[in-house]
Amino acid sequence: EMQLVESGGALVQPGRSLRLTCAASGFNFGDYAMYWVRQSPGGGLEWVAGISWKSDNIDYSDSVKGRFIISRDNAKNSLYLQMNSLRPEDTALYYCAKDRGYPPAMDVWGRGTTVTVSS
Amino acid sequence: IVLTQSPATLSLSPGERATLSCRANQNINNYLAWYQQQPGQAPRLLIYDASYRATGIPARFSGSGSGTDFTLTISSLEPEDFAVYYCQQRHTWPSLTFGGGTKVDIK
C-alpha cells in the first residue's frame, strides 16, 4: 500500500524555522515528482512547492518563495520542507502528495502535519 | 493562473445531479484535475486531465471541458459524495494552482 506520513509540525514563534519531513513507502519514491500542499484552518487548499523526481525542476508559490526550500532524498524515501522566516499566515495543515506520473496529478496524500506560527 | 469555482455552495438531495464549475483566467488546455475532500480527511484525486477518472473512482463522477471552462458532474449523489470539491491546474507545472472549492451539502 502506498503511504505518505508527514512529521515535524509544531507551534513556533514568528521568524523562526521549522523542517517538515514526509516519509514515503509502498512505491518507488525516486520515480515520482512530489508536492507540499497546505490548508489553513477553515480554508481551501494551497499548493506550496513541487519537486521533480531528480530534483532538477523545483518551484514555489509566491507566498513562500525565498523563505521555504523543498528537497528530497531518494535513498531515504523522504521529502522535506525547510520553512524559514515563518509568519502567522503560514499557520496550516501541511500535506505532502505524490505525483501520479504523466499526466501529473496528486494521487496519494498523507494525513498532514500541523504548523502553528504564533507568539 | 487563477481558477474560480462556482457555486461556492451547492445544496442538493441524495440522488440528484450535481454540476460544479471551474473557470481559468487563461487557456490551460485540458490540464485540470478535480479532488474531493471529506471533513477531517486528506483530498482524494477524482479526475485528471479534465476527463480521465482516477483509479477506483466511480463512474457517476465525470469531468469535461477544455481551454478555460471545466465541469465536474456527479450524476446521482450518494451520501458519501457530500464534501468539498477542488479543481487544480497543471498548465504551469511544477507550479500548480487550486480553485477556492465548492461545498456540496445536503439540502
Interface residues (C-beta under 8 A of the other chain):
Chain A: A33 Y35 V37 G44 L45 E46 W47 G50 I51 S52 N57 I58 D59 Y60 S61 Y95 R100 P103 P104 A105 M106 D107 W109 G110 R111 G112
Chain B: Y31 A33 Y35 Q37 A42 P43 R44 L45 Y48 D49 Y52 A54 T55 V84 Y86 Q88 R90 W93 P94 S95 L96 T97 F98 G99 G100 G101
